Amino acid sequence: MRDEVGYAVCSDEAFRITPDGIAHPLEGWRAMPAAAMCVHPNGEFWAVLAGRQDRSVIGTFDEQGGFRRRWHIDESVQDIVWSPCGQRLYAVAPDSGSVLMLQAGTDRVRRLTSVPRGSGVLSGIAIDPQGGVWSALRGGWSVIRLGEDGAFDRSVPLPVPYPTGVAIGGASLDKLYVTTARQPVAPEMLKAAPLSGRLFEIAL
């Protein structure tokens, strides 16, 4: 989302979505398999592209699909988000259970924290107005919040096993929205988690 206009990348096409809900194709878009995208506070588009041998490349897109590489990550990155100040990019690397912090203007990549596999698989990332880092734990029945320094702050249990993504919203940016999956939930588990697949709202 940028200036109340949304952007979406679907397979080999990209669209500009205006407030009236109409999707306009971006002319000249060069198809690239973006694993994740986000917008910098200055309006730049940033994306994760799949590299060789499960590596990832992070950089900027323009509206014509041109891509400029900024960071190379030696593992698969699933989602990214910029801090409100625009100085730190946070990334989720689910295979290692890591949250990474990348410093703007440098090549520095810092591993903020690693979540044990038994707790669930990190999925999605969001930053609240206080600088807290949120992520869902697929298979872990919860979402977690980390401090800016990567220290564990809190865990919020959910009535479903597979939360898949997180986003900050609400008029005062005081709500956390959590998407969840139903398809991977075993039939016998659905009896204990009938709300699987629903969207949840959590007050911050």
Backbone as a ProteinNet text record, in pm:
[ID]
protein_1_A
[PRIMARY]
MRDEVGYAVCSDEAFRITPDGIAHPLEGWRAMPAAAMCVHPNGEFWAVLAGRQDRSVIGTFDEQGGFRRRWHIDESVQDIVWSPCGQRLYAVAPDSGSVLMLQAGTDRVRRLTSVPRGSGVLSGIAIDPQGGVWSALRGGWSVIRLGEDGAFDRSVPLPVPYPTGVAIGGASLDKLYVTTARQPVAPEMLKAAPLSGRLFEIAL
[TERTIARY]
84.8	0	88.3	56.9	132.8	38.9	30.1	-56.8	-199.1	-250.7	-385.6	-407.3	-299.4	-307	-237.3	-302	-242.9	-173.6	-77.1	-7.1	-6.9	-22.3	-24.3	56.1	131.5	206.1	147.3	101.4	39.4	107.9	186.2	257.2	343.9	313.8	398	337.8	237.9	175.5	176.6	168.5	159.5	48.9	-17.1	-132.7	-124.7	-177.3	-196	-344.6	-377.8	-517.6	-557.6	-648.8	-692	-799.7	-826.3	-923.8	-1062.8	-1097.1	-1228.5	-1231.4	-1118.7	-1113.7	-1078.6	-1044.2	-1011.1	-861	-827	-687.2	-641.6	-534.1	-480	-345.1	-327.5	-198.1	-86.1	29.8	147	214.5	218	276.2	427.4	479.2	623.2	679.9	592.7	641.8	717.7	839.5	919.4	899.4	844.6	807.3	927.7	914.9	1015.6	942.2	988	918.3	947	871.1	891.9	830.2	912.2	862.2	787.8	824.5	760	789	700.5	720.4	675.8	733.8	688.8	724.2	678.5	703.7	783.4	890.9	970.8	891	912.7	840.7	854	960.5	975.5	902.3	832.5	754.1	820.2	946.2	1013.8	954.5	947.5	906.4	1028.9	1016.9	1123.7	1069.8	1156.8	1111.7	1220.5	1175.4	1264.1	1250.9	1363.2	1364.9	1439.2	1392.3	1458	1588.8	1697	1826.5	1858	1981.9	2023	2045.1	2021.8	2049.4	1981.4	1852.2	1770.3	1820.1	1893.5	1934.8	1832.9	1844	1749.3	1824.1	1762.1	1814.8	1709.4	1749.9	1658	1700.8	1603.7	1636.1	1511.2	1525.7	1415.5	1361.5	1229.6	1159.7	1118.2	1112.8	1041.7	910.4	824.9	692.5	696.4	812	826	886.7	911.3	963.2	1113.6	1183.9	1329.2	1369.4	1475.3	1514.9	1661	1688	1824.5	1857.1	1956.2	1992	2058.2	2022.9	2084	2150.5	2082.6	2139.5	2127.1	2226.4	2221.1	2214.9	2115.7	2096.1	2118.2	2196.4	2231.9	2126.2	2001	1890.9	1762.7	1656.9	1529.9	1458	1420	1346.5	1201.3	1108.2	966.2	891.2	935.2	862.9	956.9	924.5	1006.3	916	968.7	896.7	998.1	974.9	1062	1012.6	1106.3	1071	1013.1	928.8	869.2	972.5	1091.5	1194.7	1267.4	1248.7	1311.2	1458.8	1510.3	1652.1	1681.3	1578.3	1598.9	1495.1	1543.2	1455.1	1458	1340.6	1330.8	1285.9	1342.8	1312.5	1292.1	1203.9	1177.5	1238.4	1320.9	1382.1	1332	1221.1	1156.3	1237.6	1321.9	1396.6	1489.2	1549	1636.8	1564.2	1437.6	1361.9	1413	1469.2	1535.7	1459.1	1470.9	1431.2	1560.2	1575.8	1696.9	1670.5	1773.8	1764.6	1874.1	1834.7	1927.3	1931.9	2050.3	2066.7	2076	1990.9	1991.3	2126.9	2171.5	2296.7	2420.9	2404.1	2518.1	2489.5	2590.7	2572.8	2543.1	2523	2509.6	2379.3	2390.8	2276.1	2294.6	2202.3	2212	2098.8	2132.1	2031.1	1977.2	1855.2	1798.6	1766.8	1703.6	1665.1	1638.7	1637.9	1601.7	1499.3	1394.2	1285.9	1302.8	1301.6	1314.7	1206.4	1244.1	1150.2	1027.2	1046.2	934.6	828.6	861.7	764.9	674.1	709.9	635.4	728.5	676.3	755.6	716.9	815.2	788.1	720.6	619.1	544.9	490.9	536.4	490.9	562.3	558.1	624	557.3	548.8	489.3	555.6	554.7	613.7	504.4	490.8	389.8	447.8	364	412.8	521.3	530	633	763.5	766.5	887.4	893.3	787.8	785.2	770.9	835.8	835.5	743.7	640.8	543.3	561.3	538.6	538	445.7	390.3	305.2	390.6	342	409.7	319.2	345.7	268.7	293.6	185.7	197.1	218.8	224.3	252.2	136.8	19.3	-101.4	-82.1	2.2	28.5	96.5	99.5	183.5	274.9	392.6	488.4	529.4	573.3	626.3	768.7	858.2	996.2	1021	1110.9	1152.1	1242.9	1274.7	1362.4	1498.4	1539.6	1669.5	1661.8	1542.3	1526.1	1486.8	1480.8	1442.7	1294.6	1262.9	1123.8	1044	927.7	846	717.4	643.8	518.9	473.7	386.1	323.3	172.9	98.6	-47.1	-102	-164.7	-218.9	-340.4	-358.4	-471.5	-548.2	-675.8	-753.9	-736.8	-633.2	-607.3	-457.9	-419.9	-279.2	-192.7	-254.4	-173.2	-197.2	-152.7	-152.3	-48.9	-79.1	8.2	67.9	5.7	56.8	5	72.7	34.8	41.5	-43.8	-43.1	-96.1	-39.8	-85.7	-191.5	-300.9	-407.3	-488.6	-606	-690	-661.1	-758.9	-744.8	-624.5	-591.5	-477.4	-360.8	-363.6	-260.7	-245.1	-359.7	-359.2	-420.7	-427	-480.8	-379.3	-371.7	-291.8	-388.9	-377.4	-462.4	-381	-441.9	-372.1	-451.1	-388	-450	-414.9	-503.6	-480.6	-517.4	-465.8	-490.5	-580.3	-659.4	-745.5	-700.9	-650.8	-618.8	-519	-410.4	-314.7	-358.5	-472.8	-518.8	-584.3	-535.7	-591.1	-736.9	-820.7	-963.9	-989.9	-912	-934.9	-898.2	-800.9	-762.2	-864.9	-936.7	-1038	-1148.1	-1169.6	-1270.8	-1232	-1100.4	-1051.9	-1022.5	-1017.1	-983.8	-1076.5	-1207.8	-1303.6	-1290.8	-1221.3	-1206.5	-1086.9	-1021.3	-908	-951	-867.3	-898.4	-959.7	-993.7	-1053.8	-946	-990.6	-905.3	-930	-823	-834.9	-784.7	-845.8	-805.7	-765	-646.8	-594.4	-565.9	-618	-590.6	-448.4	-374	-235.8	-229.5
-119	0	123.9	220.7	344.8	455.1	563.9	676.4	630.2	538.6	484.3	407.1	367.5	284.7	153.1	41.3	-89	-142.6	-232	-296.2	-446.2	-522.4	-667.9	-728.6	-833.4	-908.8	-1048.5	-1089.7	-1220.5	-1291.5	-1393.3	-1468.9	-1374.4	-1357.4	-1274.3	-1137.2	-1096.2	-966.1	-888	-755.5	-669.2	-567.2	-527.5	-439.9	-326.4	-211.4	-96.8	-92.3	-100.1	-107.9	25.6	95.8	228.1	216.2	325.3	318.4	271.5	282	234.8	84.2	16.2	-128.6	-180.9	-93	-135.7	-164	-278.2	-317.4	-276.7	-197.8	-149.6	-216.3	-289.1	-353.4	-250.1	-283.3	-197.1	-227.9	-129.8	-149.9	-169.3	-261.1	-281.5	-363.3	-419.7	-498.4	-620.7	-638.9	-755.8	-861.9	-974.1	-1078.3	-1128.3	-1126.6	-1182.8	-1250.5	-1368.2	-1442.5	-1385.4	-1284.2	-1221.8	-1308.4	-1347.8	-1426.8	-1339.6	-1211.2	-1117.5	-976.3	-883.2	-742.7	-655.6	-536.6	-437.6	-299.2	-196.5	-58.5	12.8	78.9	160.8	286.2	346.8	470.1	581.2	578	680.9	645.9	529.6	490.5	391.2	355.4	257.6	118.3	42.2	-97.6	-184.2	-274.6	-369.4	-510.4	-601.7	-738	-838.8	-961.5	-1076.4	-1163.4	-1193.1	-1284.4	-1410.9	-1523.1	-1650.3	-1658.9	-1688.1	-1705.5	-1853.1	-1883.3	-2021.6	-2089.8	-2220.5	-2303.3	-2248.1	-2216.3	-2169.1	-2037.9	-1960.4	-1828.4	-1724.5	-1604.3	-1497.8	-1370.1	-1290.7	-1160	-1056	-952.2	-845.9	-716.1	-644.9	-518.9	-440.1	-337.5	-247.1	-273.2	-255.8	-261	-119.7	-93.5	25.3	-21	72.1	35.1	-30.3	-32.6	-101.4	-240.7	-277.9	-411.5	-420.5	-307.9	-310.5	-340.9	-419	-463.1	-428.1	-369.7	-336.1	-411.5	-499.3	-582.6	-500.7	-536.1	-467.5	-564.3	-675.1	-774	-914.5	-997.2	-1140.2	-1214.3	-1300.6	-1375.4	-1523.6	-1590.3	-1730.2	-1828.6	-1789.9	-1880.2	-1823.2	-1900.7	-1859.6	-1760.6	-1645	-1542.3	-1543.5	-1545.6	-1559.3	-1426.9	-1330.7	-1204.1	-1095.5	-969.1	-855	-738.6	-649.4	-527.5	-424	-297.4	-188.8	-132.8	-88.1	-16.5	119.4	179.3	309.5	418	408.5	509.6	487.8	371.4	343.3	310.1	281.9	251.8	102.7	23.3	-120.1	-200.6	-300.7	-394.6	-526.1	-576	-702.5	-811.1	-930	-1041.2	-1168.8	-1255	-1384.5	-1494.4	-1577.7	-1693.1	-1818.7	-1876.5	-1985	-2113.2	-2143.8	-2270.4	-2276	-2162.3	-2157.9	-2104.8	-2062.7	-2006.9	-1871.5	-1794.3	-1669.6	-1545.4	-1441.6	-1306.9	-1229.5	-1172.9	-1100.6	-950.8	-872.1	-727.2	-678.4	-602.3	-550.7	-398.9	-344.5	-201.8	-126.3	-25.6	53.5	119.5	123.1	188.8	107.6	-15.5	-102.3	-241.8	-327.7	-468.3	-553.8	-489.8	-561.2	-640.2	-767.6	-854.2	-914.5	-886.1	-935.3	-1033.2	-1145.5	-1242.8	-1200	-1144.7	-1092.8	-1204.2	-1308.7	-1419	-1542.2	-1657.1	-1783.1	-1853.8	-1902.8	-1970.8	-2121.2	-2197.7	-2343.6	-2402.8	-2500.6	-2560.9	-2617.8	-2668.5	-2727.3	-2627.5	-2497.8	-2394.5	-2355.3	-2397.5	-2359.2	-2296.3	-2273.1	-2216.4	-2070.5	-1981.6	-1839.3	-1815.3	-1728.5	-1700.4	-1558.2	-1473.3	-1335.1	-1248.9	-1117.4	-1025.3	-888.7	-820.5	-687.1	-609.9	-476.9	-389.3	-301	-298.4	-212.1	-72	25.9	163.9	180.8	88.2	95.8	28.5	-25.8	-90.4	-238.8	-295.7	-439.1	-517.6	-632.8	-718.1	-837.5	-852.5	-960.6	-1064.7	-1191	-1297.7	-1408.6	-1482.7	-1597	-1722.6	-1819.3	-1948.1	-2056.6	-2094.6	-2202.1	-2333.4	-2397.6	-2519.4	-2493	-2365.6	-2329.6	-2266.4	-2253.7	-2203.2	-2063.8	-1979.4	-1850.6	-1751.9	-1625.7	-1522.8	-1470.1	-1420.9	-1372	-1228.7	-1159.4	-1024	-1020.7	-960.8	-940.5	-792.2	-757.3	-618.5	-580.7	-452.4	-406.1	-473.8	-517.8	-583.2	-733.5	-784.4	-927	-1007.2	-943.7	-1015.2	-1052.6	-1173.5	-1218.3	-1131.3	-1082	-993.3	-1060.1	-1120.6	-1184.8	-1282.6	-1373.5	-1470	-1460.8	-1461.1	-1455.4	-1586.8	-1668.2	-1796.3	-1774.9	-1866.1	-1862.1	-1993.7	-1993.2	-2117.7	-2202.6	-2172.1	-2245.9	-2276.5	-2387.8	-2427.4	-2359.1	-2309.6	-2261.7	-2114.3	-2021.4	-1881.4	-1866.7	-1784.5	-1776.8	-1638.9	-1533.1	-1399.5	-1299.5	-1184.7	-1079.8	-943.8	-851.9	-715	-621.7	-501.9	-399.6	-315	-284.3	-204.1	-133.2	-85.9	-7.7	140.4	223.2	368	423.5	363.2	408.5	310.7	221.3	117.7	40.2	9.6	-59.2	-198.4	-253.6	-387.5	-472.8	-599	-695.7	-791.5	-802.2	-893.9	-1017.5	-1133.2	-1260.3	-1347.8	-1384.6	-1479.7	-1621.1	-1715.4	-1853.9	-1948.8	-2070.3	-2170.6	-2281.7	-2337.7	-2450.1	-2578.9	-2565.2	-2682.4	-2777.8	-2728.5	-2823.9	-2887.2	-2846.7	-2899.1	-3035.8	-3134.6	-3269.6	-3270.4	-3355.9	-3359.2	-3377.2	-3463	-3485.1	-3361.4	-3281	-3159.4	-3048.5	-3051.2	-2948.7	-2949.5	-3063	-3069.4	-2980.1	-2969	-2884	-2742.2	-2723.3	-2591.5	-2557.3	-2548.7	-2524.5	-2386.6	-2293.9	-2158.8	-2147.3	-2257.5	-2255.3	-2196.6	-2110	-2044.1	-1906.5	-1868.7	-1737.6	-1629.6	-1504.6	-1389	-1344.9	-1325.1	-1285.8	-1142.9	-1075.2	-939.5	-940.1	-885.8	-881.1	-736	-690.9	-555.1	-548.3	-447	-432.5	-351
0	0	0	-87.2	-93	-137.4	-57.8	-92.1	-121.4	-36.3	-47.7	-177.3	-241.8	-361.4	-330.9	-366.4	-341	-465	-443.6	-553.9	-528.8	-634.9	-623.3	-737.3	-703.7	-804.2	-808.5	-926.5	-943.8	-1059.8	-1028.7	-1130.9	-1213.6	-1342.6	-1428.2	-1455.1	-1375.9	-1393.6	-1262.9	-1274.8	-1157.4	-1180.5	-1071.9	-1083.1	-981.2	-1020.6	-932.6	-898.8	-768.5	-726	-664.5	-729.7	-685.3	-577.9	-503	-392.9	-433.9	-563.4	-607.4	-631.4	-602.9	-614.3	-752.1	-844.5	-980.5	-991.2	-1052.3	-1071.4	-1210.9	-1216.8	-1343.7	-1368.3	-1478.7	-1506.8	-1516.9	-1460.3	-1472.9	-1605.5	-1693.6	-1825.6	-1814.8	-1893.6	-1899.4	-1785.3	-1700.1	-1586.7	-1636.7	-1587.8	-1623.2	-1516.2	-1557	-1461.2	-1382.8	-1251	-1162.2	-1047.1	-1005	-899.1	-760.9	-721.2	-590.4	-481.3	-382.8	-270.4	-171.2	-163.6	-71.9	-118.7	-83.1	-117	-0.5	8.5	105.8	52.8	122.6	80.7	188.7	147.8	238.4	273.6	390.8	425	321	239.2	135.6	6.8	5.6	-110.5	-202.9	-179	-263.9	-244.2	-354.1	-346.8	-319.8	-223.1	-192.8	-208.6	-250.4	-276	-242.3	-221.4	-203.8	-328.3	-392.4	-505.9	-466.2	-518.1	-488.9	-566.1	-493.4	-557	-574.7	-604.4	-622.5	-487.9	-486.6	-368.9	-243.4	-256.9	-144.1	-84.7	-161.6	-115.4	-160.4	-104.7	-137.2	-172.3	-258.2	-295.6	-259.5	-188.6	-147.5	-213.9	-269.9	-336.1	-368.4	-452.6	-484.6	-624.5	-637.5	-765.2	-804.8	-935	-980.9	-1043.9	-1083.3	-1132.6	-1270.1	-1335.1	-1462.4	-1444.3	-1320.2	-1293.1	-1287.1	-1301	-1287.9	-1144.3	-1125.7	-991.9	-966	-847.6	-806.8	-678.8	-684.8	-569.8	-459.8	-334	-219.9	-123	-90.9	0.5	-58.3	-30.3	-61.4	71.7	87.4	211.5	182.7	267.6	243.6	292.2	285.8	318.3	259.5	266.1	207.5	299.2	244.5	318.7	272.6	368.7	337.2	338.7	421	430.9	481.4	447.9	489.3	527.6	611.7	647.6	695.7	658.9	704.6	837.3	919.5	1041.5	1002	1087	1053	1023.4	1084.2	1060.6	928.2	866.8	738.6	745.9	865.5	881.3	894.9	925.2	947.5	869.6	798	729.7	806.6	842.7	914.6	817.1	832.4	742.4	822.3	771.6	834.4	748.1	810.7	744.1	814.3	767.5	842	853	754.8	760.5	881.5	916.1	1033.5	1156.5	1138.1	1249.9	1293.6	1198.8	1234.6	1190.7	1273	1234.4	1212	1092.7	1056.5	1056.6	1086.8	1076.8	982.8	881	781.7	794.7	809	833.3	701.5	684.1	561.3	540.4	415.1	381.2	409.7	458.2	488.2	433.6	438.7	402.2	524.5	637.1	763.5	771	808.1	833.5	972.1	1061.2	1198.6	1226.4	1287.4	1327.7	1463.9	1463.8	1588.2	1686.2	1636	1723.6	1639.6	1703.6	1639	1726.6	1663.2	1734.4	1718.2	1826.3	1815.5	1726.4	1645.5	1551.5	1622	1741.3	1813.8	1855.3	1851.6	1889	1773.8	1652.1	1533.2	1431.2	1311.9	1202.6	1182.6	1186.8	1167.2	1032.9	1033.6	910.7	916.3	824	820.3	922.4	899.7	991.9	983.1	1097.4	1103.9	1216.9	1205.2	1306.6	1364.4	1497.2	1558	1581.4	1616.6	1631.9	1737.5	1832.4	1936	1893.1	1772.4	1723	1750	1808	1833.4	1704.3	1698.8	1580	1605.4	1521.3	1536.1	1426.1	1461.6	1361.6	1409.8	1313.6	1346.6	1356.9	1432.3	1445.4	1387.7	1263	1199.9	1274.1	1312.4	1390.6	1537.9	1575.8	1714.6	1788.6	1723.2	1788.8	1849.6	1791.7	1856.4	1762.1	1806.6	1746	1855.6	1816.3	1915.1	1882.8	1987.5	1972.5	2026.8	1948.9	1990.2	2008.2	2098.5	2111.4	1995.4	1984	1876.3	1880.5	2000	2014.9	1993	1959.7	1935.2	2057.4	2173.5	2295.6	2290.8	2336.6	2339.3	2435.8	2389.2	2471.6	2517.7	2424	2463.3	2356.3	2398.9	2309.1	2328.8	2218.4	2225.6	2170.7	2255.2	2207.4	2117.8	2023.9	1931.6	1939.2	1900.8	1904.7	1778.8	1699.5	1575.5	1566.4	1502.2	1501.2	1396.1	1286.3	1174.9	1141.2	1226.5	1182.8	1071.6	971.5	854.5	827.8	879.4	852	952.2	960.8	1055.7	986.9	1032.9	980.8	1088.3	1094.3	1187.8	1118.5	1189.8	1130.3	1236.3	1195.7	1285	1269.2	1305.9	1289.3	1364	1478	1558.2	1552.4	1453.7	1440.8	1571.6	1631.8	1760.7	1752.1	1630.6	1611.1	1535.8	1573.4	1499	1430.6	1299	1223.8	1187.6	1207.7	1188.6	1091.2	980.1	888.5	934.4	905.3	946.8	833.5	840.3	736.6	789.1	698.3	732.4	662.6	539.7	458.9	523.7	588.7	645.7	777.5	829.6	958.7	938.2	1010	999.6	1045.2	983.3	1017.8	1167.2	1231.1	1374.3	1456.4	1406.2	1477.5	1458.2	1345.3	1319.6	1425.5	1487.3	1592.8	1710.4	1735	1843.9	1796.5	1663.5	1608.7	1492.6	1517.8	1408.4	1344.1	1409.5	1354.1	1259.9	1231.2	1138.2	1004.3	948.5	822.6	838.7	961.8	987.4	1003.4	993.5	1021	1164.7	1241.8	1382.3	1402.1	1497.9	1535.6	1682.2	1710.5	1847.1	1883.4	1996.6	2043.3	2097.7	2056.8	2103.5	2232.7
[MASK]
++++++++++++++++++++++++++++++++++++++++++++++++++++++++++++++++++++++++++++++++++++++++++++++++++++++++++++++++++++++++++++++++++++++++++++++++++++++++++++++++++++++++++++++++++++++++++++++++++++++++++++

